[in-house]
C-alpha cells in the first residue's frame, strides 16, 4: 500500500491521522513521519498488522508500502 492508498483507506473509514495515531499508540507527528517515510521512519510489523485489520486491507494492498515481511492475519 502506498501513501495515497493508506490515506484513501483512512478516508473511506472516516479516520483522520489523529484517529489512526491514537489507535496505534503514536503521536500524530510520528504517524505522519511514518506515512511519509521521513528520516527513515517506517511502520513496524505490529503497526502494519493493526492498520491491515483496522481497514480490512489485503496482503496485496498492504505489502507494497513496507519493506517488512508482513504477518499473516
Secondary structure, 3 states (H helix, E strand, C coil): CCHHHHHHHHHHCCCCHHHHHHHHCCCHHHHHHHHCCHHHCCCCHHHHHHHHHHHCCCHHHHHCCCCCCCCCC
